[in-house]
Amino acid sequence: MPFVLGNETFERLASFGLMANFMVYLQSEYHMNQVKAATLLNTWSAASNFAPVIGAYVSDAFIGKFWTIAFGSFSSLLGMIIMTLTALLPQLRPPPCTHEGQLHGQCVGHNKAQLGILIASLCWLSIGTGGIKPCSIPFSVDQFDLTTEEGRKGNNIYIYIKPEGSVFAAVAQVFVAAYKKRQLNLPADEVDGQFYNPPFNRSLLPELHPTRQYSCLNKAALIVGDEVKQDGLCENPWRLCSVQQVEDVKCLINIIPIWLTSVLGFLAMNQQGTFTVAQALKMDLQFGPSIKIPAGSVGVITLTAIAIWLPFYDGVVVAALEKVTKQEGGITLLQRIGIGNLFSILTMLVSGFIETERRLSALSHGGTDGIAPMTVMWLTPQLILIGFSEIFSIVGLIEFYNKQFPEHMRSIGNSLIYLTFSFASYASSTVISVVHDVSARHGSNWLSNDINTSKLDYFYFLIAGISSLNFLFFLFCARRYRYRSSVKLM
């Protein structure tokens, strides 16, 4: 158990530490412009967040959690070794360049081999994340047997749980079965026995009947001919599914619109790990007489805000709201997510105004190095606001998925969080590339290599506009969403 939890902890520390300084590393050591560096960073982030979905599927369907974690640990170690070598060996990165050379684009860029080695290290790190992140906590839970006193204490020997198949296959079976029976007509009057309920469900619950919502999927549970064996089990799960299976898929379909809004809602968060660092590099990093803040470390402000506000919100604010609203949690889960979306819009607006002041200060009073005579602490408001956005959005979504998905589909709910981060990173890369190309064609590059001559504030305002439209779509979806009621077995 200590190894599993320690392995997860150090993997996260390595990933967060690398993510915080990677933008600076790409620009200063590989001489990439900020657009190319941001695109590479977002692409790696997207791959790292998509990998756990694949890792969870491989673990559940084929090799189990233990071997998935073992392979992920090896991959993560190999990736960090290669990344460390790029920093230690000068041959693996471009030759050094002066600040003036960087400013005028005169630095020698990386060659294909150097970039290939860098990308190889990132690929191994993503594979490691995909193996460790989705399996560590479930594997830890597997080590306990809650039915016995001894089992609750854990065991010094790893308990291996045989893979039982992925829940993604169960979802696919519903669509395949419904498609195969698309020519059939649903019965006008529901009679017991027309729709399939497994025998082990009947002993716990009364016979389930499919709801009218998405009625075309009900055909997947419609019994035709001899599709049910003598023991009550279905002959072919790709032709006949249970009513519970169909209703679970309907639940997934209802959640998809909310999930889609969260993808664009996370656009603002992606910018804080890329262009905020670029802003910090062109500001006064001195803090007091003897402390110089590394540009890649400004994200600590966000983490500090989360560490302070999250327990205060859960312990004080929620309790006060519950007294007023008489509702568990104080506000609904979708209201919490909506507040997070509002904070992301506010973050981009504040970021745009601060960048306007920073650029004007750099152009009017900056030195030859282009550094504005503004302390980097001016970035504090936007970093705190994005922390609030993460508290409401990310935590709200995790709680929303855990409560709205059926228990045996929680793995899909956890996967949706990673998919959100992944698609948001890809969306961010796409927006950056489009804005860079379109603005450059019209003579005023918003995202040029020199941040002082670019229009980064315009880009922030554009993200705020996209986030605002996304918020309206979120309101439309949230008003039509019906919460899944919990069922208690007596």
C-alpha positions in Angstrom: 0.0 0.0 0.0 2.7 2.6 0.8 4.3 1.8 -2.6 1.1 2.4 -4.5 0.2 5.7 -2.8 3.9 6.9 -2.8 4.1 6.0 -6.5 1.0 8.0 -7.3 2.3 10.9 -5.2 5.7 11.1 -6.8 4.2 10.7 -10.3 2.0 13.7 -9.7 4.9 15.7 -8.3 7.0 15.0 -11.3 4.2 15.9 -13.7 3.2 19.1 -11.9 6.8 20.2 -11.5 7.5 19.6 -15.2 4.3 21.3 -16.3 5.1 24.4 -14.3 8.5 25.0 -15.9 8.1 23.4 -19.3 7.0 26.6 -21.1 10.1 28.4 -19.9 12.3 25.4 -20.8 10.9 25.2 -24.4 11.4 28.9 -25.0 14.8 29.4 -23.3 16.5 26.1 -24.2 14.8 25.0 -27.4 14.3 28.5 -28.7 10.7 28.0 -29.6 8.4 30.9 -30.0 5.5 31.2 -27.6 2.9 29.9 -30.0 4.9 26.7 -30.9 5.8 26.2 -27.2 2.2 26.6 -26.1 0.9 24.3 -28.8 3.4 21.6 -27.8 2.6 22.0 -24.1 -1.2 21.8 -24.8 -0.8 18.8 -27.0 1.3 16.9 -24.3 -1.3 17.9 -21.7 -4.1 16.6 -23.9 -2.3 13.3 -24.5 -1.5 12.9 -20.8 -5.2 13.4 -19.9 -6.5 11.1 -22.6 -4.0 8.3 -21.7 -5.8 7.4 -18.4 -9.0 6.5 -20.4 -7.0 4.0 -22.5 -5.2 2.8 -19.4 -8.5 2.2 -17.5 -9.8 0.2 -20.5 -6.7 -1.9 -20.8 -6.7 -2.5 -17.0 -10.4 -3.5 -16.8 -10.5 -5.6 -20.0 -7.1 -7.3 -20.3 -4.2 -7.2 -17.9 -5.6 -5.9 -14.5 -4.6 -3.0 -12.3 -1.3 -4.3 -11.0 0.4 -4.8 -14.3 -1.0 -1.6 -15.7 0.6 0.3 -12.7 3.8 -1.6 -13.1 4.1 -0.8 -16.8 3.1 2.8 -16.2 5.7 3.2 -13.5 8.4 2.0 -15.8 7.2 4.3 -18.6 7.1 7.3 -16.3 10.7 6.6 -15.1 12.0 6.1 -18.6 10.3 9.4 -19.7 11.9 11.4 -16.8 15.3 9.9 -17.5 15.2 11.0 -21.1 13.9 14.4 -20.1 16.7 14.8 -17.6 19.3 13.8 -20.3 18.0 16.6 -22.5 18.9 19.0 -19.7 22.2 17.4 -18.9 23.7 16.8 -22.4 24.2 19.8 -24.6 24.1 17.6 -27.7 20.4 16.9 -27.1 19.3 20.6 -27.4 20.1 23.6 -29.5 23.2 25.7 -28.8 22.8 28.6 -26.3 21.6 31.9 -27.5 21.7 35.5 -26.2 18.6 37.4 -25.2 19.1 39.7 -28.2 19.3 36.7 -30.5 16.0 35.4 -29.0 14.4 38.7 -29.4 15.2 39.1 -33.1 14.7 35.4 -34.0 18.4 34.8 -34.7 18.9 31.7 -32.5 19.8 28.3 -33.9 16.7 26.2 -33.6 16.4 22.5 -32.7 16.9 19.8 -35.3 14.6 16.9 -35.9 16.6 14.5 -33.8 16.6 16.9 -30.8 12.9 17.5 -31.1 12.3 13.7 -31.6 14.1 12.9 -28.3 12.1 15.5 -26.5 8.8 14.2 -27.8 9.8 10.7 -27.0 10.3 11.6 -23.4 6.8 13.3 -23.3 5.3 10.2 -24.9 6.7 7.9 -22.3 5.5 10.3 -19.5 2.0 10.3 -21.0 2.0 6.5 -21.1 3.2 6.4 -17.5 0.4 8.8 -16.5 -2.1 6.6 -18.4 -1.0 3.5 -16.4 -0.7 5.0 -12.9 -3.5 7.6 -12.6 -6.6 5.6 -13.3 -5.5 2.5 -11.4 -3.7 3.6 -8.2 -6.8 4.4 -6.1 -9.0 1.5 -7.3 -6.0 -0.9 -6.8 -5.6 0.4 -3.3 -9.3 -0.2 -2.6 -8.9 -3.8 -3.9 -6.4 -4.5 -1.1 -9.1 -4.3 1.6 -11.9 -6.8 2.3 -14.6 -4.7 4.1 -16.6 -7.8 5.0 -14.1 -9.0 7.6 -12.2 -7.4 10.5 -8.9 -8.7 9.2 -9.7 -7.6 5.7 -10.3 -4.0 6.8 -6.7 -3.9 8.1 -5.3 -4.6 4.7 -2.6 -7.2 3.7 1.1 -7.2 3.1 0.6 -9.3 0.0 -0.9 -7.7 -3.1 -4.4 -9.0 -3.9 -4.9 -9.6 -7.6 -8.3 -9.0 -9.0 -9.0 -10.7 -12.3 -10.1 -8.3 -15.1 -13.9 -8.5 -15.5 -14.3 -6.6 -18.7 -14.7 -2.9 -19.5 -17.9 -0.9 -18.8 -17.3 0.7 -22.2 -18.2 -2.6 -23.8 -21.5 -2.7 -22.0 -22.3 0.8 -23.4 -21.4 -0.3 -26.9 -23.6 -3.4 -26.6 -26.7 -1.3 -26.1 -26.2 0.7 -29.3 -25.3 -2.4 -31.3 -28.4 -4.4 -30.0 -30.7 -1.4 -30.6 -29.4 -1.1 -34.2 -29.8 -4.8 -34.9 -33.5 -4.5 -33.8 -34.2 -1.2 -35.4 -36.9 -2.7 -37.7 -38.9 -4.0 -34.7 -41.8 -2.1 -33.2 -42.0 -1.5 -29.5 -45.2 -2.9 -27.8 -47.9 -0.4 -27.2 -48.7 -1.8 -23.7 -45.9 -2.9 -21.4 -46.3 -6.4 -20.0 -44.0 -8.1 -17.6 -41.5 -10.3 -19.4 -41.3 -8.3 -22.6 -38.1 -6.6 -21.6 -35.0 -8.4 -20.3 -34.1 -8.2 -16.6 -31.3 -10.5 -15.4 -32.2 -13.1 -12.7 -29.8 -11.6 -10.2 -31.6 -8.2 -10.5 -35.0 -9.6 -9.8 -34.0 -10.8 -6.3 -33.1 -7.2 -5.3 -35.5 -5.0 -7.2 -39.0 -5.3 -8.8 -39.0 -5.8 -12.5 -37.8 -2.7 -14.3 -39.6 -1.1 -17.2 -37.8 1.1 -19.7 -38.5 4.8 -19.6 -40.0 6.6 -22.7 -36.9 8.8 -23.1 -34.8 7.8 -26.1 -37.3 5.0 -26.7 -35.3 3.7 -29.7 -32.7 2.3 -27.3 -35.4 0.3 -25.5 -35.3 -2.1 -28.4 -32.0 -3.4 -27.1 -33.8 -4.9 -24.1 -36.8 -6.2 -26.1 -36.9 -10.1 -25.9 -37.3 -11.7 -29.3 -37.5 -15.5 -29.7 -35.1 -17.6 -27.7 -32.6 -14.9 -26.8 -32.9 -15.9 -23.1 -31.4 -19.2 -21.9 -32.9 -21.6 -19.4 -30.9 -20.1 -16.5 -32.3 -16.6 -17.3 -29.1 -15.3 -18.8 -29.0 -13.8 -22.3 -27.7 -15.8 -25.2 -25.9 -12.9 -26.9 -25.1 -9.7 -25.0 -24.6 -7.9 -28.3 -28.2 -8.6 -29.3 -30.0 -8.4 -26.0 -29.3 -6.1 -23.1 -30.9 -5.6 -19.7 -33.3 -2.7 -19.0 -30.8 -1.5 -16.4 -28.1 -1.4 -19.0 -30.3 0.6 -21.3 -31.2 3.1 -18.6 -27.6 3.5 -17.7 -26.7 4.5 -21.3 -29.6 7.0 -21.3 -28.1 8.5 -18.1 -24.8 8.8 -20.0 -26.5 10.5 -22.9 -28.1 13.1 -20.6 -24.8 14.0 -19.1 -22.9 14.4 -22.4 -24.2 18.0 -23.1 -23.0 19.1 -19.6 -19.7 17.5 -20.3 -19.4 19.3 -23.7 -19.8 22.6 -22.0 -17.0 21.8 -19.6 -14.5 21.4 -22.4 -14.8 25.0 -23.5 -15.2 26.1 -19.9 -11.6 24.9 -19.2 -10.1 27.0 -22.0 -9.2 29.7 -19.5 -7.4 27.3 -17.3 -5.2 26.2 -20.2 -4.0 29.7 -20.8 -2.7 30.1 -17.2 -0.1 27.4 -17.8 1.2 28.9 -21.0 0.8 32.6 -21.6 0.8 33.6 -17.9 4.4 32.3 -17.8 5.2 34.4 -20.9 3.9 37.4 -19.1 5.9 36.7 -16.0 9.1 36.5 -18.0 8.6 40.1 -19.1 7.9 41.5 -15.6 9.9 42.3 -12.5 10.5 38.9 -10.8 12.2 40.5 -7.8 10.3 39.9 -4.5 11.9 41.8 -1.7 15.6 42.7 -1.6 17.0 39.2 -2.2 14.3 36.9 -3.6 13.8 36.3 -7.3 10.7 34.4 -8.2 11.1 31.8 -11.1 8.6 32.6 -13.8 7.4 29.1 -13.9 6.6 29.2 -10.2 3.9 31.8 -10.3 1.3 29.0 -10.5 2.0 28.4 -6.8 -0.3 31.4 -6.2 -3.2 29.4 -7.7 -2.4 26.3 -5.6 -2.2 28.5 -2.4 -5.6 30.1 -3.2 -7.1 26.6 -3.6 -5.5 25.3 -0.4 -6.9 28.2 1.6 -10.4 28.6 -0.1 -11.4 24.9 -0.5 -11.5 23.9 3.2 -13.1 27.3 4.0 -15.8 26.8 1.4 -16.6 23.3 2.5 -16.4 24.0 6.2 -18.0 27.4 6.5 -19.6 28.6 3.3 -21.5 25.4 2.6 -22.8 25.1 6.1 -24.1 28.7 5.9 -25.7 28.1 2.6 -27.4 24.9 3.8 -29.1 26.9 6.6 -30.5 29.3 4.0 -31.4 27.0 1.1 -32.2 23.9 3.2 -30.4 21.9 0.5 -27.5 19.5 0.8 -24.3 21.2 -0.3 -26.0 24.7 -0.1 -26.4 24.9 -3.9 -27.0 22.3 -6.7 -24.1 20.7 -8.4 -24.9 22.4 -11.7 -25.0 25.8 -9.9 -21.6 25.1 -8.5 -20.2 24.3 -12.0 -21.9 27.4 -13.4 -20.2 29.6 -10.8 -16.9 28.0 -11.9 -17.7 29.0 -15.5 -18.4 32.6 -14.4 -15.0 32.7 -12.6 -13.2 31.5 -15.7 -14.8 34.4 -17.8 -13.9 36.9 -15.1 -10.3 35.5 -15.1 -9.9 36.1 -18.8 -11.3 39.7 -18.5 -9.0 40.5 -15.6 -6.1 38.9 -17.4 -6.7 41.0 -20.5 -6.8 44.3 -18.5 -3.6 43.4 -16.6 -1.8 42.5 -19.9 -2.9 45.8 -21.4 -1.2 47.6 -18.5 1.8 45.4 -18.6 2.4 45.9 -22.4 1.9 49.7 -22.2 4.4 49.8 -19.2 6.9 47.7 -21.1 6.7 49.8 -24.3 6.8 53.1 -22.4 9.2 52.5 -19.5 10.8 49.1 -20.2 14.5 48.6 -20.7 16.3 47.1 -23.7 15.4 43.6 -22.4 11.7 44.5 -22.8 10.9 43.8 -19.1 8.1 46.0 -17.8 8.8 47.8 -14.5 5.8 46.0 -12.9 6.1 43.5 -10.2 5.0 40.0 -11.2 2.6 40.1 -8.3 0.3 42.0 -10.6 -0.6 38.5 -11.9 -2.0 37.5 -8.5 -5.7 38.5 -9.2 -6.0 36.4 -12.4 -4.1 33.5 -10.7 -6.4 33.6 -7.6 -9.5 33.8 -9.8 -8.6 30.8 -11.9 -8.1 28.9 -8.6 -11.7 29.8 -7.6 -12.8 28.6 -11.1 -11.0 25.2 -10.6 -12.6 24.8 -7.1 -16.1 25.3 -8.4 -15.7 23.7 -11.9 -13.4 20.7 -11.4 -14.6 19.7 -7.9 -18.2 20.3 -9.0 -17.8 18.1 -12.1 -16.2 15.3 -10.1 -19.0 15.3 -7.6 -21.6 15.6 -10.4 -20.3 12.6 -12.2 -20.0 10.5 -9.1 -23.6 11.2 -8.0 -25.2 11.1 -11.4 -23.6 8.0 -12.8 -24.8 4.6 -11.6 -22.3 2.9 -9.3 -21.0 0.4 -11.8 -20.4 3.2 -14.3 -18.3 5.4 -12.0 -15.2 4.5 -14.1 -16.8 6.3 -17.1 -17.5 9.3 -14.8 -13.9 9.5 -13.7 -12.8 9.1 -17.4 -14.9 12.0 -18.4 -12.9 14.3 -16.2 -9.7 13.3 -18.0 -11.4 13.6 -21.4 -12.5 17.1 -20.5 -8.9 18.1 -19.7 -7.7 16.4 -22.9 -10.2 17.9 -25.3 -9.8 21.4 -23.6 -6.1 21.2 -24.3 -6.7 20.2 -27.9 -9.3 23.0 -28.2 -6.8 25.5 -26.8 -4.1 24.4 -29.3 -6.6 24.9 -32.1 -7.7 28.3 -31.0 -4.0 29.4 -30.6 -3.1 28.2 -34.0 -6.1 29.8 -35.7 -5.7 33.1 -33.9 -2.0 33.2 -34.7 -2.5 32.5 -38.5 -5.5 34.8 -39.0 -4.1 37.7 -37.1 -0.7 37.4 -38.8 -2.4 37.5 -42.2 -4.0 40.8 -41.3 -0.7 42.4 -40.3 -1.2 42.5 -36.5 -0.1 39.2 -35.0 -1.8 38.8 -31.6 0.6 36.0 -30.6 3.9 37.0 -32.0 7.2 35.8 -30.6 7.7 39.1 -28.8 4.9 39.4 -26.2 5.4 43.2 -26.0 4.5 43.7 -29.7 1.7 41.1 -29.7 -1.9 41.6 -28.7 -2.2 39.0 -25.9 -4.9 41.1 -24.2 -7.0 40.7 -27.3 -6.6 37.0 -27.2 -7.6 36.9 -23.5 -10.8 38.9 -24.4 -11.5 36.5 -27.2 -11.3 33.5 -24.8 -13.6 35.5 -22.5 -16.1 35.9 -25.4 -15.9 32.1 -26.3 -16.4 31.3 -22.6 -19.4 33.6 -22.4 -21.1 31.9 -25.3 -20.3 28.5 -23.8 -21.8 29.7 -20.5 -25.1 30.5 -22.3 -25.1 27.0 -23.8 -24.4 25.6 -20.3 -27.4 27.4 -18.9 -29.6 26.0 -21.7 -28.4 22.5 -20.9 -28.6 22.9 -17.1 -32.2 24.1 -17.2 -33.2 20.9 -19.1 -31.2 18.5 -17.0 -33.1 16.2 -14.6 -31.1 14.9 -11.7 -30.9 11.2 -11.3 -32.8 10.2 -8.1 -31.0 7.8 -5.8 -32.5 4.3 -5.1 -32.1 2.9 -1.6 -32.4 -0.8 -0.9 -34.1 -1.6 2.4 
